[in-house]
């Protein structure tokens, strides 16, 4: 009578093994399915022009969208992360994108986020009241393209040469501390540092309104990853435009949501910024020719003349409107 019992036991064991294999296979297949939907990592530093992405996240627009916003301390770290392939997309100034192109990093601009008309500044201590008064002074500036571009424009306006000042390399997260510690006399910076230093008595000597079209912020992505993240990129841009509308329609609630990153004066930090909508983006990226092509070409030529680029770069394929399709506003 023992044999039938053993046979039954073997049948039960075999059934359990089969069930385990089916379940394990299901888990494996589910894991593979998830891995087939790559995560879109988008890097930025703190800047009001990029804040619509974080506002969209706060409002729940990116839930279940396979999008991760990566916050980094400085522009240079964002550029380096994109260069090294650590992230798939990045919020950059257009001159930073051109610098990456020069270095062989192929990029596509899929969104123009903002135009700076006064939000980027050169600030100095009380008593330094003109650009000419910067002669012999220590100027803190991030060793990234936007810092170099702003400093170059300010020195040109003040009829100064680079050798007339002492340049102190500083990432943006060190600007305020260096000013307070007396290690610099002036600084090339932007929000939210601008507002903090204004409260401490610093004076604005020069701003991006004096060089219109020079400081443009964009969302850039490597072309080889754009196709693999098409769905997530479309969702990212849709969330940006929805958040832009929410900021315009519900500014007080938007300010509360942005305060953890921008501070209590979040709305003030959008003064001097223009956030282009969907129709303007379509013209900038998908026009015939794209408006961005002309802007980028002129900026590249200027950077080459000022030796901010050391060779010509092609902007022919820079603009990509593919991910704007389907938006109505």
Residue pairs with C-beta under 8 A, 6 or more apart in sequence:
37 66
38 66
38 88
38 225
38 228
38 229
38 232
39 66
39 67
39 68
39 232
40 66
40 67
40 68
40 88
40 89
40 229
40 232
40 233
40 236
41 68
41 70
41 86
41 87
41 88
41 89
42 53
42 67
42 68
42 69
42 70
42 87
42 88
42 89
42 90
42 91
42 219
42 236
43 70
43 71
43 72
43 78
43 81
43 82
43 86
43 87
43 89
43 90
43 91
44 50
44 53
44 69
44 70
44 71
44 72
44 78
44 90
44 91
45 71
45 72
45 73
45 74
45 75
45 77
45 78
45 91
45 172
46 71
46 172
46 192
46 261
46 262
47 91
47 190
47 191
47 217
48 119
48 191
48 192
48 262
48 266
48 269
48 270
48 273
49 91
49 113
49 114
49 116
49 119
49 217
49 273
49 275
50 91
50 113
50 217
51 258
51 261
51 262
51 266
52 113
52 240
52 243
52 244
52 247
52 275
53 69
53 91
53 236
53 239
53 240
53 243
54 69
54 258
54 261
55 243
55 246
55 247
55 254
55 257
55 258
56 62
56 239
56 240
56 242
56 243
57 69
57 239
58 257
58 258
59 242
59 243
59 246
59 257
61 235
61 238
61 239
61 242
61 243
62 69
62 235
62 236
62 239
65 232
65 235
65 236
65 239
66 231
66 232
67 232
67 235
67 236
67 239
70 81
70 87
71 261
72 78
72 81
73 171
73 172
73 173
74 142
74 144
74 171
74 172
74 173
75 92
75 93
75 96
75 142
75 144
75 146
75 147
75 171
75 172
76 142
76 143
76 144
76 171
77 171
78 90
78 91
78 92
78 96
79 90
79 92
79 96
79 99
79 100
79 144
81 87
81 90
82 89
82 90
82 92
82 100
82 105
82 107
82 220
82 222
83 100
83 103
83 105
85 222
88 221
88 222
88 225
88 229
89 110
89 219
89 220
89 221
89 225
89 229
89 233
89 236
90 219
90 220
90 221
91 113
91 217
91 218
91 219
92 100
92 217
92 218
92 219
92 220
93 144
93 145
93 146
93 149
93 215
93 216
93 217
93 218
94 109
94 215
94 216
94 217
94 218
94 292
94 295
94 296
94 299
95 145
95 146
95 148
95 149
95 214
95 215
95 299
95 303
95 308
96 144
96 145
96 146
97 107
97 109
97 218
97 220
97 296
97 318
98 145
98 296
98 299
98 300
98 303
98 309
98 313
98 315
99 144
99 145
99 308
99 309
100 107
100 220
101 107
101 313
101 314
101 315
101 318
102 309
102 310
102 311
102 313
105 222
106 222
106 223
106 224
107 220
107 221
107 222
107 223
107 318
108 220
108 221
108 222
108 223
108 226
108 317
108 318
108 319
108 320
109 218
109 219
109 220
109 285
109 292
109 318
109 319
109 320
110 219
110 220
110 221
110 226
110 233
110 237
110 285
110 320
110 321
110 322
110 323
110 324
111 218
111 219
111 237
111 240
111 281
111 285
111 323
111 324
112 216
112 217
112 218
112 276
112 280
112 281
112 284
112 285
112 292
113 217
113 218
113 219
113 240
113 275
114 216
114 217
114 273
114 274
114 275
114 276
115 212
115 213
115 215
115 216
115 217
115 273
115 274
115 276
116 190
116 208
116 215
116 216
116 217
116 272
116 273
117 208
117 209
117 212
117 272
117 273
117 274
118 207
118 208
118 209
118 271
118 272
119 190
119 191
119 194
119 207
119 208
119 215
119 269
119 271
119 272
119 273
120 146
120 150
120 188
120 189
120 190
120 207
120 208
120 215
121 150
121 188
121 189
121 190
121 194
121 204
121 205
121 206
121 207
121 208
122 131
122 139
122 150
122 151
122 154
122 186
122 187
122 188
122 204
122 205
122 206
122 207
123 186
123 187
123 189
123 194
123 197
123 198
123 202
123 203
123 204
123 205
124 133
124 134
124 137
124 185
124 186
124 187
124 202
124 203
124 205
125 179
125 185
125 186
125 201
125 202
125 203
126 201
126 202
126 203
128 134
128 137
128 185
128 186
128 203
128 205
129 203
129 205
130 158
130 205
131 154
131 155
131 157
131 158
131 160
131 205
131 206
132 158
132 159
132 160
134 154
134 155
134 158
134 160
134 164
134 165
134 185
134 186
134 205
135 160
135 164
135 165
136 164
136 165
136 166
137 165
137 166
137 185
137 186
138 165
138 166
138 168
138 183
138 184
138 185
138 186
139 151
139 165
139 166
139 167
139 168
139 184
139 185
139 186
139 187
139 188
140 168
140 169
140 170
140 174
140 175
140 178
140 179
140 183
140 184
140 186
140 187
140 188
140 189
141 147
141 148
141 150
141 151
141 167
141 168
141 169
141 170
141 187
141 188
142 169
142 170
142 171
142 172
142 188
143 169
145 303
145 308
146 215
147 188
148 308
149 214
149 215
149 303
149 308
150 188
150 206
150 208
150 211
150 214
150 215
151 167
151 188
152 306
152 308
153 206
153 210
153 211
153 214
154 188
154 205
154 206
155 161
155 162
155 164
155 165
157 206
157 210
158 206
168 178
168 183
168 184
170 178
170 184
170 187
172 189
172 190
172 193
175 187
175 189
175 193
175 197
176 193
176 196
176 197
178 184
178 187
179 187
179 197
179 200
179 202
180 200
186 205
187 193
187 197
187 202
189 197
191 262
191 269
192 262
192 263
192 265
192 269
194 204
194 269
195 263
195 265
195 268
195 269
196 263
198 204
207 272
208 214
208 215
208 272
209 272
213 295
213 298
213 299
214 299
214 302
216 295
216 299
218 292
219 236
219 237
221 229
221 233
223 320
226 233
226 320
226 322
226 323
230 322
230 323
233 323
234 323
234 325
234 326
236 323
237 323
237 324
237 327
238 326
238 327
241 277
241 278
241 327
241 329
243 254
244 275
244 277
245 329
246 253
246 254
247 254
247 270
251 267
254 266
254 267
255 266
255 267
258 266
259 266
262 269
263 269
276 284
277 329
278 324
278 327
278 328
278 329
279 329
281 321
281 324
282 321
282 324
283 290
283 291
284 290
284 291
284 292
284 295
284 319
285 291
285 292
285 319
285 320
285 321
285 324
286 319
286 321
286 324
290 319
290 321
292 315
292 318
292 319
293 315
293 316
293 318
293 319
296 315
296 318
297 315
300 309
300 312
300 313
300 315
302 308
303 309
304 310
304 311
304 312
